[in-house]
Amino acid sequence: MSQPILLDGHEYGRIHVIHNGDPGAGFSALMTYALNGVRRARLHNWLPVVEFTAEDTPYFYDREHGDNVWEYYFEPVAGVSSAILAEWLATRRVTAVQVHRYSDAQVVDWHVNDPERITTFWGPEQVGDRRAWMERKRCLGREFVQCYLRPKQAILEKVERLAAELIGSRYVFGVHMRGTDFSYARPTTLEEYFRAIDERIAALDTEDWGIFLATDQTQFVTAFGDRYPGRVATCDVLRSSNDVAPFKDGSVSPYKKGEDVLIDILLLSRCRYLFKSVSAVGEYAMWFNPSLECTDFALTSEFESDRALFWKGAYLTLDVDQKGRFRVQLLTWLRIFLQIVKHIWSRITKGRSMP
């Protein structure tokens, strides 16, 4: 007979192992998957344990840092690591029937479709008052981040050093601009950023200001440096000069790809004011710092339901390298073709591997 699951004076009905249902997810999406798993566990009085493995989180799995990708960057959400859970199972403190996991399809479904989910942007659902909707989600996200997202001490120490170097005591605007393969909503243009930033600069009562820029696109660093010479600071992180997201680059440390994003988020949260688009990095900065104000370009963006445009990505949509309309269209259709071939090939190889 199974023993009660007791921890810190609280009795839980089951243990819920939270996994990543989307192997292609970027780092911010992984955090959201984890928090939604915690939310689901709380609804049922289950003890949450986040366990992201090499199989379900391949872009960030780094053997040198252990088997659980989540624990590379964060403390266990409820104090129980995957190693502790394994020990409990080995010593029969808990039995397998007390451990619950959702299927991949269930995880992705309530990540995308559950109206009560934690999320950084609306999906295909109709949203009337966008500002009110976003504020409700922001309150929910802040609650869960404050309770459950505790970055590792080594990462926090890096953030302290970088904050002193890149932000200091100046009035620093945080800017997050997403490029590369971003595709689930209309990307925000450089001109929109520059116009909004210039308005805030004109209203400042100090000349001691700067910009901390977090971006995945190399060309945006150049553009901001040209626009605001001597004012722009960035972290030394992996970026892309094309439409491939940096976290998909297999030539660099998988661990560093995740750490880069988390450090950018935490540094953005230290800024005085934030300019953010739809992408989740800027929204997480708001969740880590509840007092941070922002210009939110997401409020004027639309969810992209057209699959052809969905595959296009921000790099091509914004024509970052100014290749011209015809060449962008050609590259777009080439990318779509390659995505279709990749999808067909994965189905063929999956079929061959089935018994």
Secondary structure, DSSP 8 states (H G I E B T S, - for coil): ----EEETTEEESEEEEE--S-TT--HHHHHHHHHHHHHHHHHHTEEEEE---TTT-TTT--GGG-S-THHHHB--TTS--HHHHHHHHHTTSS-GGGEE---HHHHHHHHHT-TT---SS--SS--SSHHHHHHHHHHHHHHHHHHH--B-HHHHHHHHHHHHHHTTTSEEEEEEE--TT--SB----HHHHHHHHHHHHHH-S-S-EEEEEEESBHHHHHHHHHHSTTTEE------BSSSS-GGG-TTS-HHHHHHHHHHHHHHHTTSSEEEE-SSHHHHHHHHH-TT-EEEEGGGG--B---HHHHTT-HHHHTTTT---HHHHHHHHHHHHHHHHHHHHHHHHHHHHH--
